[in-house]
Amino acid sequence: MPLLDIRVPAVLLRVDRNPFHHGTLGAVRSLGRTGVQVHVVADLTGSPVRGSRYVTRLHLPPPPGASTAEIAAALRRVAARIARPAVLIPMDDASAVAVGRLREELAPSYLLPQQPGALAERVADKAELAAVCAAADVPHPVTVIPDSAAQAAGAAWQLGLPVVAKWSRPWLLPTGRGLRSTVVVRSMREARELYARAEEAGSRLLLQEFLPPGPDRDWFFHGYADRTGAVRGGGPGRKLRAWPRGAGLTAVGRWTPDAQVQALAERLTGELGYRGILDLDFRRCGTTGRYHLLDFNPRPGAQFRLFCDTAGLDVVRALHLDLTHRPLPDGAPLPGREFVVENYAPLTVLRPGLGRRELAWHASDDRGPGRAMWGLWCRHVSRRLADRLRGRHARRDPQVRPRVVRQAPPPTVPSHPALGERGDRGSHAEA
């Protein structure tokens, strides 16, 4: 693989405060191993990432819930310290949206893909994504955006309980309020109560048809769309284990070629004129076999290092090479390669590997983050167990009486155009 231009540093930007964000460590190592200086603009207090030997410098991040102006100010400070153009890589949705808005302002100091307008913000918005998929003829779960609590309850009934509830702009969710970006709603009452928190969440509530998980149903695609629109540096993968189980992040993933997933990803990026790194999540319908796009993340996915080919190319290196006008090597895919996140799948780590496995935290050339992760993870699990035990004790208190809730009959609401009549919705039951 041709060496990256080590005269051009990289700046990783992350607004999210998650100390276990292993994707950031993957990007630090991927670039640092080639000799590129890696600057990190993120809150790494207590995070194992700060212990990596490949971090050149940590920079003061924007404050929690930062505005676009505050993110711009933080990036200007970093640019002034580096004093030369750098490749800028947003590592979460909030960062990607902000960088998309600030592209013209940042262009003198940072190298960025030629992305059309506010495209990153459009695809990251879960409500907009449904329209994007319809225009590109990419399967997507039936989605309803209710305008009232009553409509939310009615839509949940018509879609067929359980349903998936999502906030359209999850990067706006406040911390410490118990709001999650995606939840499974199992009653009309839950749908009404969730809708009532829309103002607190900061974006619209979506209700989607639930496609049940199962073996061989959860897939993802990572890639880099270069200046010509060609998708490089990634491929299709299958989620073998998730955390939380059935609906969470990839704890164990395997590089698994699939022509349908590849074609859908290339069709979508081509229709949109998308440029840059992308991470797509799919779920295959158990009846039709069609892959439905669930999420479009306009930045590196946490498990992007799974797709490191025989030339050593991954999406982060592809971005740096392309933006510095260096050729991308033609490496061969490595189907069967696995990526394992040790704290979420410790038993998988204990199983004998086949020599084609990469761990998220442990690396023989960078041992600090792996050691730090286990200490931090043990403290995290201990706190969670203590909270759970306190909750059980409260429920056993005879002074605390559980509230009995009975499911109300379905309200009479007009059918949504996407749903038709309740009895016509057969795909959920068949999935």
C-alpha positions in Angstrom: 0.0 0.0 0.0 1.4 3.4 -0.9 2.3 5.4 2.2 -0.1 8.1 3.3 1.1 11.7 3.1 2.5 12.0 6.6 3.0 15.8 6.1 -0.8 16.1 6.4 -2.1 15.5 9.9 -5.6 14.2 10.8 -8.1 15.7 13.2 -10.7 13.4 14.8 -13.8 15.3 16.1 -16.3 13.7 18.5 -19.0 15.5 20.5 -20.4 12.3 22.0 -19.1 11.7 25.6 -19.1 7.9 25.4 -15.8 6.7 27.0 -16.2 3.3 25.3 -16.2 4.6 21.7 -13.9 2.0 20.2 -14.3 3.5 16.7 -12.3 6.5 17.8 -9.4 4.2 18.9 -9.7 2.4 15.6 -9.2 5.7 13.6 -6.3 6.7 15.9 -4.5 3.5 15.3 -5.3 3.2 11.6 -3.8 6.6 10.8 -1.1 6.6 13.5 0.4 3.3 12.3 1.1 4.9 8.9 3.0 7.8 10.5 0.2 10.4 10.3 0.0 12.7 13.2 -3.4 12.2 14.9 -5.1 15.0 16.8 -8.2 14.2 18.8 -10.9 16.8 19.7 -13.1 14.9 22.1 -13.7 14.5 25.8 -11.5 11.5 26.6 -11.6 12.0 30.4 -11.2 8.5 31.8 -11.4 7.0 28.3 -9.0 4.2 27.3 -8.4 6.0 24.0 -6.2 8.6 25.6 -3.7 5.9 26.5 -2.9 5.1 22.9 0.6 5.6 21.8 -0.7 6.8 18.4 -2.5 9.9 19.8 -0.3 12.9 18.9 -2.3 15.5 20.9 -5.6 15.9 22.7 -7.4 19.1 22.3 -10.1 20.8 24.4 -13.5 19.6 23.0 -16.6 21.8 22.5 -18.9 21.8 25.6 -21.7 19.2 26.0 -24.7 20.0 23.7 -22.4 22.5 21.8 -23.9 24.7 19.1 -22.5 24.7 15.6 -20.8 28.0 16.4 -19.1 26.5 19.4 -17.9 23.5 17.4 -16.5 25.9 14.8 -14.7 27.9 17.5 -13.1 24.7 18.8 -12.0 23.6 15.4 -10.5 27.1 14.7 -8.4 26.8 17.8 -7.1 23.4 16.8 -6.3 24.7 13.3 -4.3 27.6 14.7 -2.2 25.2 16.8 -1.5 22.8 14.0 -0.8 25.7 11.5 -1.2 23.6 8.4 -4.2 22.0 6.5 -5.4 18.7 8.1 -7.9 16.0 7.2 -10.9 16.4 9.4 -12.9 13.3 10.3 -16.1 13.5 12.3 -16.6 10.4 14.4 -20.3 10.8 15.4 -23.5 12.2 13.9 -23.5 15.5 15.7 -20.0 16.2 14.5 -20.8 15.1 10.9 -23.9 17.4 10.8 -21.9 20.3 12.2 -19.0 19.9 9.8 -21.5 19.7 6.9 -23.0 23.0 7.9 -19.5 24.6 8.4 -17.9 23.2 5.3 -17.2 26.6 3.6 -15.9 28.2 6.8 -13.6 25.2 7.5 -12.3 24.8 4.0 -9.2 27.0 4.4 -7.9 24.9 7.3 -9.3 21.4 6.7 -9.5 18.9 3.9 -13.1 17.7 3.4 -14.9 15.6 0.8 -16.9 17.6 -1.8 -20.3 16.8 -0.2 -23.4 18.3 -1.7 -25.1 20.9 0.5 -26.5 19.6 3.8 -26.5 16.0 2.6 -25.0 14.6 5.8 -27.7 16.2 7.9 -30.4 14.9 5.5 -29.3 11.2 5.7 -28.6 11.3 9.4 -32.2 12.6 10.1 -34.3 9.4 10.5 -37.4 11.2 9.2 -35.7 12.4 6.1 -34.1 9.0 5.5 -37.5 7.4 4.7 -38.0 9.9 1.9 -34.5 9.4 0.7 -35.0 5.6 0.4 -38.4 6.1 -1.4 -36.7 8.3 -4.0 -33.8 5.8 -4.5 -36.1 2.7 -4.5 -34.3 1.3 -1.5 -36.4 -0.8 0.9 -37.2 0.9 4.2 -39.5 -0.1 7.0 -43.0 1.5 6.8 -42.6 4.8 8.8 -45.2 7.1 10.3 -44.4 10.6 11.8 -47.4 11.3 14.2 -48.6 14.9 14.8 -50.2 14.2 18.2 -50.2 11.7 21.0 -53.5 10.2 19.7 -51.9 9.7 16.2 -48.9 8.1 17.8 -51.2 5.6 19.6 -53.2 4.9 16.5 -50.2 4.5 14.3 -48.7 2.0 16.8 -51.9 -0.1 16.6 -52.1 0.1 12.8 -48.4 -0.8 12.3 -48.9 -3.8 14.5 -47.4 -3.9 18.0 -44.6 -4.0 18.8 -43.2 -1.1 16.8 -39.9 0.7 16.7 -39.8 4.2 18.0 -37.0 6.6 17.0 -36.1 10.2 17.5 -35.4 11.7 14.1 -32.3 13.6 15.3 -30.8 11.5 18.1 -27.7 13.7 18.4 -30.0 16.3 20.0 -31.1 14.0 22.9 -30.3 15.5 26.3 -28.1 13.4 28.6 -29.3 12.0 31.8 -33.0 12.1 30.9 -33.5 8.4 30.2 -34.3 9.0 26.5 -32.8 6.5 24.1 -32.5 7.1 20.3 -34.3 3.8 19.5 -36.7 1.8 21.6 -39.3 -1.0 21.0 -42.8 0.2 21.9 -45.1 -2.6 23.0 -48.3 -0.7 23.8 -50.3 2.3 22.6 -49.9 3.8 26.0 -46.1 3.7 25.6 -46.4 5.4 22.2 -48.5 8.2 23.7 -46.1 8.8 26.6 -43.1 8.8 24.3 -44.7 11.4 22.0 -45.3 13.6 25.0 -41.5 13.9 25.4 -40.9 15.2 21.8 -40.1 18.8 23.0 -37.6 17.4 25.5 -36.0 15.1 22.9 -35.5 18.1 20.5 -36.8 16.3 17.4 -39.7 14.4 15.9 -40.8 11.0 16.9 -41.0 8.3 14.3 -42.8 5.0 14.5 -41.6 2.2 12.3 -42.8 -1.3 11.4 -40.9 -3.8 13.4 -38.8 -6.3 11.5 -38.0 -9.1 13.9 -34.3 -10.0 14.4 -33.0 -13.4 13.7 -30.0 -15.4 12.5 -28.5 -13.9 9.3 -30.8 -10.8 9.4 -28.7 -8.0 10.7 -26.2 -6.5 8.2 -24.2 -3.4 7.7 -22.1 -1.8 5.0 -19.1 0.5 5.4 -17.5 2.3 2.5 -15.8 5.5 1.3 -17.3 7.3 -1.7 -14.3 8.9 -3.4 -14.2 12.1 -5.6 -15.5 10.1 -8.6 -18.3 8.5 -6.6 -16.7 5.0 -6.5 -17.2 3.2 -3.2 -13.9 1.9 -1.8 -12.4 0.7 1.4 -15.2 -1.3 2.8 -17.9 -3.9 2.1 -20.9 -5.8 3.5 -20.8 -7.4 6.9 -23.0 -9.5 9.1 -23.7 -8.8 12.7 -23.1 -12.0 14.7 -23.6 -10.6 18.1 -25.1 -7.3 19.3 -25.1 -5.3 22.5 -27.8 -5.0 23.8 -28.8 -8.3 22.2 -31.0 -8.1 19.1 -31.0 -4.3 18.6 -27.7 -2.8 19.7 -24.2 -2.1 18.4 -22.1 -4.7 16.7 -20.2 -6.8 19.3 -19.0 -9.4 16.8 -19.1 -8.8 13.1 -17.9 -10.8 10.1 -17.0 -9.6 6.6 -19.5 -11.4 4.5 -19.9 -10.6 0.8 -23.5 -10.0 -0.3 -24.4 -8.7 -3.8 -27.7 -7.3 -2.7 -26.3 -5.2 0.2 -23.4 -4.0 -2.1 -25.8 -3.0 -4.8 -28.2 -1.2 -2.5 -25.3 0.8 -0.9 -23.9 1.8 -4.3 -27.3 2.7 -5.7 -28.0 5.0 -2.7 -24.7 6.8 -2.8 -24.9 7.2 -6.6 -28.5 8.6 -6.4 -27.5 11.1 -3.7 -24.1 12.1 -5.1 -22.7 11.2 -1.7 -19.0 11.7 -1.0 -17.2 10.6 2.1 -17.3 7.8 4.7 -20.6 6.1 5.2 -22.0 3.4 7.6 -25.3 1.8 6.7 -27.4 -0.6 8.8 -29.7 -3.2 7.2 -32.2 -5.8 8.4 -33.3 -8.6 6.1 -37.0 -9.5 6.1 -37.4 -13.2 7.1 -40.2 -13.7 4.6 -39.3 -11.6 1.5 -35.5 -11.8 1.9 -35.3 -8.0 1.1 -32.8 -5.9 2.9 -34.4 -2.8 4.5 -32.2 0.2 5.3 -32.5 1.2 9.0 -29.8 3.8 9.4 -27.5 5.9 7.3 -24.5 7.3 9.4 -22.4 9.9 7.5 -19.2 9.0 9.3 -17.1 5.9 10.2 -19.0 3.1 11.9 -17.4 1.9 15.2 -16.4 -1.5 13.6 -14.9 0.0 10.4 -11.6 -1.7 11.0 -13.3 -5.0 10.1 -13.0 -4.0 6.5 -9.2 -3.8 6.2 -8.2 -5.5 2.9 -4.9 -7.2 1.8 -3.5 -3.7 0.9 -4.2 -2.4 4.4 -7.0 -0.1 3.1 -9.9 0.8 5.3 -12.4 3.7 5.0 -10.3 6.1 7.2 -7.1 5.5 5.2 -9.1 5.8 1.9 -10.4 9.2 3.0 -6.9 10.5 3.8 -5.4 9.1 0.6 -8.2 10.6 -1.6 -8.2 14.0 0.0 -4.4 14.3 -0.3 -4.6 13.2 -4.0 -2.9 9.9 -3.5 -3.9 6.7 -5.4 -6.0 4.2 -3.5 -4.4 0.7 -3.7 -6.4 -2.2 -5.2 -6.4 -4.7 -2.3 -8.4 -7.9 -2.3 -11.3 -8.4 0.2 -10.8 -10.7 3.2 -14.2 -12.4 3.6 -14.5 -14.2 6.9 -12.5 -11.6 8.8 -14.0 -10.8 12.2 -14.1 -7.8 14.5 -14.8 -8.4 18.2 -15.5 -5.8 20.9 -14.1 -7.5 24.0 -16.1 -5.9 26.7 -19.4 -6.7 24.9 -18.4 -10.2 23.8 -15.7 -11.6 26.2 -16.6 -15.3 25.5 -16.0 -14.8 21.8 -12.5 -13.6 22.6 -11.8 -16.8 24.5 -12.7 -18.9 21.5 -9.8 -19.9 19.2 -9.4 -17.5 16.3 -8.4 -18.2 12.8 -5.8 -15.5 12.5 -8.3 -13.1 10.8 -9.7 -11.4 13.8 -9.2 -7.9 15.0 -10.0 -6.8 18.6 -11.4 -3.4 19.3 -9.3 -2.6 22.3 -6.3 -5.0 22.5 -3.4 -4.7 20.1 0.1 -6.0 20.5 1.6 -2.7 19.4 -0.6 -0.5 21.5 -1.4 -2.2 24.9 -2.4 0.8 27.0 -6.0 1.1 25.8 -6.8 -2.6 26.3 -5.6 -2.6 29.9 -7.4 0.7 30.7 -10.6 -0.6 29.1 -11.0 -3.5 31.5 -10.5 -1.4 34.6 -13.0 1.2 33.4 -15.5 -1.5 32.3 -15.3 -3.4 35.6 -16.2 -0.1 37.4 -19.0 0.6 34.9 -20.5 -2.9 35.4 -20.2 -2.7 39.2 -22.1 0.6 39.2 -24.8 -0.8 37.0 -25.3 -3.9 39.2 -25.4 -1.7 42.3 -28.1 0.4 40.7 -30.1 -2.7 39.7 -29.9 -4.1 43.2 -31.1 -0.8 44.7 -34.0 -0.9 42.2 -35.0 -4.4 43.3 -34.9 -3.4 46.9 -37.2 -0.5 46.3 -39.7 -2.7 44.5 -39.8 -5.1 47.4 -40.6 -2.3 49.8 -44.2 -2.9 51.0 -44.8 0.8 50.9 -44.2 0.9 47.1 -47.2 -0.5 45.2 -46.8 -1.4 41.5 -49.2 0.5 39.2 -51.6 -1.7 37.2 -52.0 -0.6 33.6 -54.6 -2.0 31.3 -54.3 -1.7 27.6 -57.1 0.6 26.3 -59.0 -0.3 23.2 -57.6 1.1 19.9 -58.9 4.7 19.3 -60.7 5.5 16.1 -58.1 7.3 14.0 -57.9 7.9 10.2 -55.6 5.5 8.4 -52.2 6.8 7.4 -51.6 6.6 3.7 -48.6 4.4 4.2 -50.5 1.9 6.3 -53.9 1.3 4.8 -56.4 -0.5 7.0 -55.2 -2.5 10.0 -56.2 -5.8 8.5 -54.1 -5.1 5.3 -50.8 -4.9 7.1 -49.5 -8.4 6.5 -45.8 -7.8 6.1 -45.1 -7.4 9.9 -46.8 -10.7 10.7 -45.0 -12.5 8.0 -41.5 -11.0 8.7 
